[in-house]
Amino acid sequence: MEPPSIFLRLRNTTDKRLFCVLLDLTDRHRMHAELFPGAYIAAHWAVPAGGAGPITLTLPPNEPVTPGASVTDWLVLLVAEEEFNSDPFSLPACANCPRPGPRRSGYPGSWTGSATSR
């Protein structure tokens, strides 16, 4: 079975050039900016996140691939008029944290999956 993939674009709908960083917060408490570590986006312009191609959604390496298996990631877009460093936002996965329990589906603005290895 081939994992699903998505295309993700960041669109600046303002009249200003904006510096953007896209953070991925995983359900294992990892936070990283690998999808879009930081760049200016011109006014009324769109850029791809995760490179120019599709982003493959995968389970963490220790999560068995079984019917119904899922993980949840939250994407947070940080926007500023001045450039800033995304490195301070990086956090490793929590090795000793309990696995989150079942959740309701359909939270507005949420999606299930992982764009990178955990």
C-alpha positions in Angstrom: 0.0 0.0 0.0 1.3 3.4 -0.9 1.0 6.2 1.6 -1.1 9.2 0.8 0.4 12.5 -0.3 -0.7 16.1 -0.4 0.3 19.4 -2.0 0.6 22.4 0.3 0.9 26.0 -0.7 1.3 29.1 1.4 -0.5 32.1 -0.1 0.2 35.7 0.9 -3.1 37.6 0.3 -1.8 40.9 1.7 -0.2 43.9 -0.1 3.0 43.4 1.9 6.0 41.0 1.6 5.8 38.7 4.6 8.3 36.4 6.2 6.7 33.0 6.9 7.6 29.8 8.8 5.4 26.8 8.9 5.7 24.7 12.1 4.5 21.1 12.3 3.5 20.0 15.8 3.1 16.3 16.1 1.1 14.3 18.6 4.4 13.0 20.0 5.2 16.6 21.0 7.8 17.1 18.3 7.9 20.5 16.7 9.8 21.3 13.5 9.9 23.7 10.5 11.0 21.3 7.9 8.0 21.9 5.6 8.8 25.6 5.3 11.8 26.7 7.5 11.4 30.4 6.6 11.3 32.7 3.6 9.7 35.9 2.4 6.5 35.5 0.3 5.8 38.4 -2.0 2.5 40.2 -1.9 -0.3 38.3 -3.6 2.0 35.3 -4.3 1.9 31.6 -3.4 4.8 29.2 -2.7 4.9 25.5 -2.2 5.6 24.1 1.3 7.7 20.9 1.6 9.4 21.5 -1.8 7.9 21.7 -5.2 6.5 18.1 -5.2 3.9 16.2 -3.1 4.4 15.7 0.6 4.1 12.1 1.6 2.1 11.4 4.8 3.6 8.6 6.9 3.3 7.0 10.3 6.2 7.3 12.7 8.8 4.5 12.4 7.6 2.7 15.5 3.9 2.9 14.6 2.6 -0.3 12.9 0.8 0.1 9.6 -2.6 -1.3 10.3 -6.1 -0.4 9.1 -7.3 2.7 10.8 -3.8 3.7 12.2 -3.4 7.4 12.4 -1.5 10.3 13.9 -2.4 13.9 14.2 -0.2 16.9 13.3 -1.1 20.6 13.8 0.3 23.1 11.4 1.1 26.6 12.7 2.0 29.4 10.3 4.2 32.1 11.9 4.1 35.4 9.9 6.2 38.6 10.4 7.3 41.6 8.4 10.9 41.0 9.5 13.0 37.8 9.1 13.5 35.6 12.1 15.2 32.3 12.9 13.0 29.2 13.1 15.6 27.1 15.0 14.4 28.0 18.5 11.0 26.5 17.7 12.5 23.0 17.0 11.7 20.4 19.7 12.4 16.6 19.6 9.7 14.0 20.0 9.0 13.1 23.6 10.2 9.5 24.0 8.6 9.0 27.4 5.3 10.7 26.8 2.2 8.5 26.6 0.6 8.0 23.2 -2.5 10.2 22.9 -5.8 8.5 23.2 -8.6 8.4 20.7 -9.8 11.8 19.5 -12.9 13.1 17.8 -12.4 13.8 14.1 -13.3 16.9 12.3 -11.6 19.6 14.3 -11.6 22.7 12.1 -8.2 23.3 10.6 -6.7 19.9 11.6 -5.5 17.1 9.5 -4.2 13.6 10.2 -0.8 12.5 9.1 2.9 13.3 9.2 4.8 15.0 6.5 8.2 13.9 7.7 9.7 11.1 9.8 9.4 11.6 13.5 
